[in-house]
């Protein structure tokens, strides 16, 4: 069974790589069957020696997901309209959701036709807030975390399991909770806290 899954992943990967929409660095591994590339304008760039096991869905026509060198993304979910950037040496556990938009308006009148439009393969984005997500180098994100639109996570930060990140996270800080709050500061050059 494992060989069949590996073969299917290889065939899907070959087809996706031939499309020119994915740039894959040397030594990186991808669960190709989890990529939902959407329109021709969407791109994924993966650095060297990374392992990408997450699902990636594109909601826009020009979305871009960039993942740096030596990063690991477990069985998680990236939902990209325009931009999600993940740095180098990042570890993202399983069950993490990262999304760069609100998906729907908070006002019923602006989302009332959403399901009817989906039946036609359409989506209106004019009432939806969209802002890129940036995760800097050396970040560790625990399982079950949700990272919402516009968030910038600073270098070396740690996000505790099951946290909901709605605001920027300072470099070398540990955050946890819903909404995520700073619970500890780290020093970038030592093992101890500051």
C-alpha positions as CSV (number, residue, x, y, z in Angstrom):
1,X,0.0,0.0,0.0
2,X,2.8,2.4,0.9
3,X,4.4,1.8,-2.5
4,X,1.1,2.6,-4.3
5,X,0.8,5.8,-2.3
6,X,4.4,6.8,-3.1
7,X,3.9,6.0,-6.8
8,X,0.7,8.1,-6.9
9,X,2.4,11.0,-5.2
10,X,5.3,10.8,-7.6
11,X,2.9,10.8,-10.7
12,X,0.9,13.8,-9.3
13,X,4.1,15.6,-8.5
14,X,5.5,15.1,-12.0
15,X,2.3,16.6,-13.5
16,X,2.4,19.6,-11.1
17,X,6.1,20.2,-11.6
18,X,5.7,20.1,-15.4
19,X,3.0,22.9,-15.1
20,X,5.8,25.3,-13.9
21,X,3.7,26.5,-11.1
22,X,5.8,24.9,-8.3
23,X,9.5,25.6,-7.8
24,X,11.0,22.9,-5.6
25,X,14.4,23.2,-4.0
26,X,16.9,20.4,-4.0
27,X,16.3,17.8,-1.4
28,X,12.8,18.9,-0.5
29,X,9.9,16.4,-0.3
30,X,6.2,17.3,-0.9
31,X,2.9,15.4,-0.5
32,X,1.9,16.5,-4.0
33,X,-1.6,15.1,-3.8
34,X,-2.4,17.7,-1.1
35,X,-1.8,20.7,-3.4
36,X,-4.9,22.3,-4.9
37,X,-3.3,24.7,-7.3
38,X,-6.5,26.3,-8.6
39,X,-6.0,28.9,-11.4
40,X,-2.9,29.2,-13.6
41,X,-1.7,32.3,-11.8
42,X,-1.1,30.5,-8.4
43,X,2.5,29.6,-7.4
44,X,4.3,27.6,-4.7
45,X,8.0,28.1,-4.0
46,X,9.7,25.6,-1.7
47,X,13.3,26.0,-0.6
48,X,15.9,23.3,-0.2
49,X,15.7,20.3,2.2
50,X,12.1,21.1,3.4
51,X,9.3,18.6,4.0
52,X,5.8,19.8,3.1
53,X,3.0,17.5,4.1
54,X,0.2,20.1,4.3
55,X,-2.8,20.8,2.2
56,X,-2.5,24.0,0.2
57,X,-5.7,25.6,-1.2
58,X,-5.8,28.7,-3.4
59,X,-8.8,30.9,-3.2
60,X,-7.5,33.7,-5.5
61,X,-6.2,33.7,-9.1
62,X,-2.7,35.1,-8.3
63,X,-1.9,33.5,-4.9
64,X,1.7,32.7,-3.8
65,X,2.9,30.4,-1.1
66,X,6.6,30.6,-0.3
67,X,8.3,28.2,2.1
68,X,12.0,28.6,3.0
69,X,14.9,26.1,3.4
70,X,14.9,23.3,6.0
71,X,11.3,23.9,7.0
72,X,8.8,21.3,8.0
73,X,5.0,21.6,7.6
74,X,3.0,18.7,9.0
75,X,-0.5,17.6,8.0
76,X,-1.9,21.2,8.2
77,X,-3.9,23.5,6.0
78,X,-2.8,26.7,4.2
79,X,-5.6,28.7,2.6
80,X,-4.2,31.4,0.3
81,X,-5.9,34.1,-1.6
82,X,-2.9,36.3,-2.2
83,X,0.2,35.5,0.0
84,X,1.5,33.2,2.7
85,X,5.3,33.4,3.4
86,X,7.0,30.9,5.6
87,X,10.7,31.4,6.4
88,X,13.7,29.1,6.9
89,X,14.1,26.6,9.7
90,X,10.4,26.7,10.6
91,X,8.5,23.8,12.2
92,X,4.8,23.7,11.8
93,X,3.0,20.8,13.5
94,X,-0.1,19.0,12.4
95,X,-3.6,20.5,12.5
96,X,-2.5,24.1,11.9
97,X,-4.6,26.4,9.8
98,X,-3.1,29.5,8.2
99,X,-5.4,31.7,6.2
100,X,-4.7,35.1,4.6
101,X,-8.3,36.3,4.4
102,X,-11.6,36.4,6.3
103,X,-13.4,34.1,3.8
104,X,-16.7,36.0,4.1
105,X,-18.1,39.4,5.1
106,X,-19.4,39.8,8.6
107,X,-22.5,41.4,7.1
108,X,-25.3,39.0,5.9
109,X,-26.3,41.2,3.0
110,X,-22.7,40.9,1.6
111,X,-22.5,37.1,2.0
112,X,-26.1,36.1,1.3
113,X,-25.3,34.9,-2.2
114,X,-22.1,33.0,-1.3
115,X,-23.6,29.5,-1.5
116,X,-25.5,30.2,-4.7
117,X,-22.3,31.6,-6.3
118,X,-20.3,28.5,-5.2
119,X,-22.8,26.3,-7.2
120,X,-21.6,28.3,-10.2
121,X,-17.9,28.0,-9.2
122,X,-17.7,31.6,-8.3
123,X,-16.8,33.8,-5.3
124,X,-17.2,37.5,-4.7
125,X,-14.1,38.9,-2.9
126,X,-15.0,42.6,-2.9
127,X,-16.4,42.6,0.7
128,X,-13.7,40.2,2.1
129,X,-10.6,41.5,4.0
130,X,-7.4,40.0,2.5
131,X,-3.9,40.5,4.1
132,X,-0.8,38.3,3.7
133,X,0.6,36.2,6.5
134,X,4.3,36.2,7.1
135,X,6.1,33.7,9.4
136,X,9.8,34.5,9.9
137,X,12.7,32.2,10.3
138,X,13.2,29.8,13.2
139,X,9.5,29.8,14.3
140,X,7.9,26.7,15.9
141,X,4.1,26.4,15.7
142,X,2.4,23.8,17.8
143,X,-0.4,21.5,16.8
144,X,-4.0,22.8,16.3
145,X,-3.0,26.5,15.9
146,X,-5.0,29.0,13.8
147,X,-3.1,31.9,12.3
148,X,-5.4,34.5,10.7
149,X,-5.0,37.1,8.0
150,X,-2.4,39.9,8.2
151,X,-0.4,38.3,11.1
152,X,3.4,38.6,11.1
153,X,5.2,36.1,13.4
154,X,8.7,37.3,14.3
155,X,11.9,35.3,14.1
156,X,12.3,32.6,16.7
157,X,8.8,32.8,18.1
158,X,7.0,29.8,19.5
159,X,3.2,29.4,19.2
160,X,1.6,27.1,21.8
161,X,-0.7,24.3,20.8
162,X,-4.3,25.2,20.0
163,X,-3.6,28.9,20.0
164,X,-5.5,31.4,17.9
165,X,-3.2,34.1,16.5
166,X,-5.0,37.3,15.5
167,X,-2.2,39.8,16.0
168,X,1.5,40.1,15.2
169,X,3.9,38.1,17.4
170,X,7.2,39.7,18.5
171,X,10.5,37.9,17.7
172,X,11.7,35.4,20.3
173,X,8.5,35.3,22.3
174,X,6.3,32.4,23.3
175,X,2.5,33.0,22.9
176,X,-0.4,30.8,23.8
177,X,-4.2,31.0,24.2
178,X,-7.3,32.3,22.4
179,X,-6.5,35.0,21.5
180,X,-2.8,34.3,21.8
181,X,-0.9,36.3,24.3
182,X,2.8,36.5,25.3
183,X,3.6,34.1,28.1
184,X,7.4,34.2,28.0
185,X,10.3,36.0,26.3
186,X,13.2,34.1,24.8
187,X,16.8,35.2,24.2
188,X,17.9,34.7,20.6
189,X,21.5,33.7,21.6
190,X,21.1,31.5,24.7
191,X,18.9,28.7,26.0
192,X,17.4,30.8,28.8
193,X,14.6,33.3,29.0
194,X,15.0,37.1,29.4
